[in-house]
Amino acid sequence: MSAVSDVTSSSPAPSLPALDVLIGPGGAGHLAGTRLEVTPREEELAAFYASPPGLHVRANMVSSVDGGAWGPDHRSGTINDAADWRVFRVLRALADVVLVGAGTARAEGYTALDVPRGLEHLRTGRGPLELAVVTRSGHLPASLAGGARPPFVITDEHGAGIARASVPRGGAPGGGPADDTHAGAPRTPQDLPSPTPGPDLRAGLAALTERGLTRVLCEGGPHLLADLLAADLLDELCVTTTPVLVGPGPGRIVAGLPPLVPGAATGPTAGGEMPASADPVRPRLEHLLHAGGTLAARWALR
Ligand SMILES: NC(=O)c1ccc[n+]([C@@H]2O[C@H](COP(=O)([O-])OP(=O)(O)OC[C@H]3O[C@@H](n4cnc5c(N)ncnc54)[C@H](OP(=O)(O)O)[C@@H]3O)[C@@H](O)[C@H]2O)c1
């Protein structure tokens, strides 16, 4: 994910680069060597990210060359660039709903979303760009509290109670478990409850689908991405690799504990490293675009 400066801005960055097609689409070489010039309508670039009808879950993440998912300020804005921003805007324009973990909503200061300016035609017939936040705690950041367009909240019963309690008077009513509650005010860290079993992500996506929100764009963060992958709910992963080295410290674009595998070691090794997950997932490269050392890859998981 993420914008050059303000993640929620719908304004185009001042100078967006042309993108060279290195591979694809479809992993084929027939468009290799062509160049996607910047156009006001961005239809050519959008065609590279067309998705099939029905529920389609795409994640869009940015990584430094050495695998970091954020920069020294703990935000992804310090590792992305204008090429990433160009793709980011088009992916938002193509989405019905942006899905984020509450950690990302807090770290990146998410607010209600708008379709990137000038790209409204890419979503003809679709509704406004919605935001859905996944949370166990039910606590949303201040930037989302009490706004005129509160987000959908995917949470469990416990989180839904917390979220509903913070809906401002006159706020939209909540839904059922695994939840599409519209929520409001955040709480302080001291208010955070004990960890709970957590929401059913599949049910959450089904609830969005029932509302016609089938084109889901997950903008992270790393814990949510890991959970979507573990539940086999991700159709596609777009990763922009930017020519930046952040060194040790920042995490990867997936985070959390690996799933328990029968017979495998479950704790850290003697070297202090966590065991790897069972079988690596092997996505298929759909296309690879390039500008100034930045590589924008579209990986299909199905
Ligand atoms: N490189 C990139 O493209 C990229 C993209 C996004 C974010 N980031 C960076 O990643 C960092 C944040 O990392 P993160 O892993 O904490 O982000 P995250 O996955 O967005 O946040 C984790 C939090 O989100 C909620 N959550 C995530 N998965 C959940 C699930 N399956 N069920 C219930 N709740 C779930 C929980 O919120 P509660 O605590 O409320 O229960 C959890 O504590 C920031 O520095 C941000 O800048 C980078």
Ligand as a Chemical Component Dictionary entry (heavy atoms), coordinates in Angstrom:
data_LIG
# 
_chem_comp.id                   LIG 
_chem_comp.type                 NON-POLYMER 
_chem_comp.pdbx_formal_charge   0 
_chem_comp.three_letter_code    LIG 
# 
loop_
_chem_comp_atom.comp_id 
_chem_comp_atom.atom_id 
_chem_comp_atom.alt_atom_id 
_chem_comp_atom.type_symbol 
_chem_comp_atom.charge 
_chem_comp_atom.model_Cartn_x 
_chem_comp_atom.model_Cartn_y 
_chem_comp_atom.model_Cartn_z 
_chem_comp_atom.pdbx_ordinal 
LIG N1  N1  N 0  4.393  -2.142  3.442  1  
LIG C1  C1  C 0  3.088  -2.042  3.338  2  
LIG O1  O1  O 0  2.549  -2.137  2.237  3  
LIG C2  C2  C 0  2.269  -1.821  4.565  4  
LIG C3  C3  C 0  0.878  -1.931  4.492  5  
LIG C4  C4  C 0  0.136  -1.707  5.638  6  
LIG C5  C5  C 0  0.768  -1.402  6.824  7  
LIG N2  N2  N 1  2.110  -1.306  6.857  8  
LIG C6  C6  C 0  2.811  -1.003  8.094  9  
LIG O2  O2  O 0  2.612  -2.104  8.958  10 
LIG C7  C7  C 0  2.648  -1.628  10.315 11 
LIG C8  C8  C 0  1.444  -2.182  11.051 12 
LIG O3  O3  O 0  1.591  -3.595  11.052 13 
LIG P1  P1  P 0  0.486  -4.560  11.654 14 
LIG O4  O4  O 0  0.853  -5.947  11.298 15 
LIG O5  O5  O -1 0.253  -4.219  13.079 16 
LIG O6  O6  O 0  -0.786 -4.117  10.810 17 
LIG P2  P2  P 0  -2.268 -4.718  10.809 18 
LIG O7  O7  O 0  -2.300 -6.131  10.387 19 
LIG O8  O8  O 0  -3.052 -3.735  10.012 20 
LIG O9  O9  O 0  -2.726 -4.538  12.296 21 
LIG C9  C9  C 0  -2.809 -5.523  13.257 22 
LIG C10 C10 C 0  -4.070 -5.230  14.026 23 
LIG O10 O10 O 0  -5.157 -5.273  13.101 24 
LIG C11 C11 C 0  -6.194 -6.058  13.625 25 
LIG N3  N3  N 0  -6.183 -7.332  12.926 26 
LIG C12 C12 C 0  -5.343 -7.744  11.953 27 
LIG N4  N4  N 0  -5.691 -8.967  11.535 28 
LIG C13 C13 C 0  -6.761 -9.329  12.248 29 
LIG C14 C14 C 0  -7.579 -10.472 12.277 30 
LIG N5  N5  N 0  -7.368 -11.534 11.470 31 
LIG N6  N6  N 0  -8.589 -10.507 13.145 32 
LIG C15 C15 C 0  -8.814 -9.461  13.959 33 
LIG N7  N7  N 0  -8.089 -8.350  14.000 34 
LIG C16 C16 C 0  -7.073 -8.287  13.138 35 
LIG C17 C17 C 0  -5.900 -6.176  15.099 36 
LIG O11 O11 O 0  -6.398 -4.954  15.642 37 
LIG P3  P3  P 0  -6.814 -4.695  17.176 38 
LIG O12 O12 O 0  -5.532 -4.454  17.887 39 
LIG O13 O13 O 0  -7.700 -3.492  17.127 40 
LIG O14 O14 O 0  -7.537 -5.910  17.646 41 
LIG C18 C18 C 0  -4.391 -6.228  15.106 42 
LIG O15 O15 O 0  -3.835 -5.841  16.342 43 
LIG C19 C19 C 0  2.673  -0.125  10.250 44 
LIG O16 O16 O 0  4.007  0.293   10.462 45 
LIG C20 C20 C 0  2.258  0.187   8.827  46 
LIG O17 O17 O 0  2.826  1.364   8.358  47 
LIG C21 C21 C 0  2.883  -1.519  5.747  48 
# 
loop_
_chem_comp_bond.comp_id 
_chem_comp_bond.atom_id_1 
_chem_comp_bond.atom_id_2 
_chem_comp_bond.value_order 
_chem_comp_bond.pdbx_ordinal 
LIG N1  C1  SING 1  
LIG C1  O1  DOUB 2  
LIG C1  C2  SING 3  
LIG C2  C3  SING 4  
LIG C2  C21 DOUB 5  
LIG C3  C4  DOUB 6  
LIG C4  C5  SING 7  
LIG C5  N2  DOUB 8  
LIG N2  C6  SING 9  
LIG N2  C21 SING 10 
LIG C6  O2  SING 11 
LIG C6  C20 SING 12 
LIG O2  C7  SING 13 
LIG C7  C8  SING 14 
LIG C7  C19 SING 15 
LIG C8  O3  SING 16 
LIG O3  P1  SING 17 
LIG P1  O4  DOUB 18 
LIG P1  O5  SING 19 
LIG P1  O6  SING 20 
LIG O6  P2  SING 21 
LIG P2  O7  DOUB 22 
LIG P2  O8  SING 23 
LIG P2  O9  SING 24 
LIG O9  C9  SING 25 
LIG C9  C10 SING 26 
LIG C10 O10 SING 27 
LIG C10 C18 SING 28 
LIG O10 C11 SING 29 
LIG C11 N3  SING 30 
LIG C11 C17 SING 31 
LIG N3  C12 SING 32 
LIG N3  C16 SING 33 
LIG C12 N4  DOUB 34 
LIG N4  C13 SING 35 
LIG C13 C14 SING 36 
LIG C13 C16 DOUB 37 
LIG C14 N5  SING 38 
LIG C14 N6  DOUB 39 
LIG N6  C15 SING 40 
LIG C15 N7  DOUB 41 
LIG N7  C16 SING 42 
LIG C17 O11 SING 43 
LIG C17 C18 SING 44 
LIG O11 P3  SING 45 
LIG P3  O12 DOUB 46 
LIG P3  O13 SING 47 
LIG P3  O14 SING 48 
LIG C18 O15 SING 49 
LIG C19 O16 SING 50 
LIG C19 C20 SING 51 
LIG C20 O17 SING 52 
# 
